[in-house]
Amino acid sequence: MKNRFQKHKIGEIKAFLGKDTESEGKLTFTGTVQVDGLFTGEINSSGVLIIGQTAKINSQVRADVVIISGEMKGDLFIRERVEIKEPGRFYGNVETPCLVIEEGAVFEGFSKMSAPDKEDSPLGGGPVDTERPE
């Protein structure tokens, strides 16, 4: 049984937006995509989004896994895992079952830990019930 908190296998990068690129709109993909440039808009994926050190993203993101090493502003609705690696900076809200923040990375915003099998979340995940039965 796979532990959902294990590191996700990144796999082959299927698309790459270099540091000198600027894009606006909607990005939809499967597999792994790395962004090192500027992107504004919406990102939907059933894969891995890598935000490189030179990237500046202003977006709402729905994906399986997001790895942030650059700057991201917006909202993350992530089914498996979010990693903010040094020198990454994230400003916004995140909903995910697993959030990892390296020493030296920046996170300013709100987080909501969710379970992917609940129905009241935008991802199909909702808050984990932490109340203990009496």
N, C-alpha and C positions, 0 to 999 in steps of 0.2 A: 504494500500500500504506500502510495506516494505521500510524503509529508508535505502539506501545502506551504510550509515555511522553509523548505529547502530552496536553494538557489535555482531559479528557472534556467533551463538551457536556452541560450540565446540563439544558437543556430546561425545559418548563413544570412548575412545582411542582404535583403532583396532589393532595397532602394536606399539611396543616400542623397540627402540635400546638403551640399557643401557649404562651407562657411561664407562664401560670397553670394549665396542665393537668398532671395526674399520671395516668400509665397504667402498668399492670402486665400482663404476659402475653406473647402472641406477636403480632408485627407482620409481616405478609407483604404485599409490594407489588411492582409493576413501575413503571417511570418514576422520577420524582424526588419524594422526601418530605423535608420539613424538620421537625425537632423542636427546639423552643425551651423545652420544659418538662422534666418529670421522667419518665423511662421506666426500668422494670426488667423484664427478661425476655429474650426471644429475638427477633432481627430477621433475616428472610430476604428477600432482594430480588434481582431481576434488573435493578436500576437503580442510582440514586444516592441515598445517604443523606446529608443535610446536617444536621450537629449544630451548631445556632446558639449564639451566645455565652452565652445564658442557660440552655442545656440542661445537664442532669445525667443521664447515661445509665449504667446498670449492666447490661451485656448481653453476650451472645455475638452477633456480627453476621457474616452471610454476605451479601455484596453484590458488585456490580461495582465501585462507586466509593464511598468514604466521605470526606467533607470535614468536619474537626473544627475548630470555632471555640470550642466550649464545653468541658465536662468529660466525659470518657468513661472508664469503668473496665470492663475485661473483655477479651474476646478478639475479634480481627478476622481473618476469613478472606476476603480480598478478591481478586477475580479480576483487576482491572485496576490500581487506583491508590488510595493513601491519601494525603491531604493533611492535615497538622496546621498550621493557620494561627494566627498570633499573634492573640489570647491563648489559644489552645486548649491543653488539657492532656489527655494520654492516658496512662493507667496500665494496663498489661497486655501482652498478647502480640499480635503482628501477623504474619500471613503474607500476602505480596503480592509481585507482581513489581516494583512501583514504590512507593517510600515517599519523600514529600517533607515535610520539616520546616522551616517558616519560622523565621527568627531571632526569638527571643522566645517561641516555642512550647515546650511541655514534653512530653517522651516519656520515661517510666520503664517499662522492661520489656525484653522480648526481641523481636527481629525475625528473620524467616526469609524470605529472598528465594526465590520459587518461580516455576516456569514452569508456565503453565496447562495444558500438554499432558501432563504427567507423571501417573502413576496413584497414587502413594503418598501423596498429599495429601488432606485432607478436602475440598478443592475440586476434585480432579482435577489439581492442580498439585503439584509436588514440588520438592525442592531442585535447584538448577541444578548440574550437574557442572562443577566448576572445575578438575579435574585435567587436566593437559596430557599428551597421549600422548608416550611417549619415542621 
